[in-house]
Structures are given as structure tokens and as C-alpha cells.
Amino acid sequence: MAPIVVNRMTVAEARARRAEIVRLTGGDEAALRARAAGYLLSADELALFDELESLDFLIAE
């Protein structure tokens, strides 16, 4: 069984990671969200999109 890993980050670090995810997925968040809504993301993009959504929840954006 894999150990559970908890990452702690500041709000600034979370915002920086969020910006990095948007950059890694093409730099256009609206296009990323549109592709996600159309189920058009690759597995890697979907993982990044899920992380983006989690960060948005945590930093309330």
C-alpha cells in the first residue's frame, strides 16, 4: 500500500502552481475548460485539469 503524502503550500505557491498548469496546458484557460467540458483532454491534461480544479477550490478562485 502506498503511503499518503500531504503537500502543504502557501496561497502564493498554489497560485504559482495554478499558473504553471495553465502554461503547461497551452496557456489558454478558457480553451482548456472548453476542451474539458467536451471530454477532449488527454490523460495527462486531465490530471493537470483535476489539479487545477483542486487548487481553485483550495484558494477559492
Secondary structure, DSSP 8 states (H G I E B T S, - for coil): ----------HHHHHHHHHHHHHHTTS-HHHHHHHHHTT---HHHHHHHHHHHHHHHHHT-
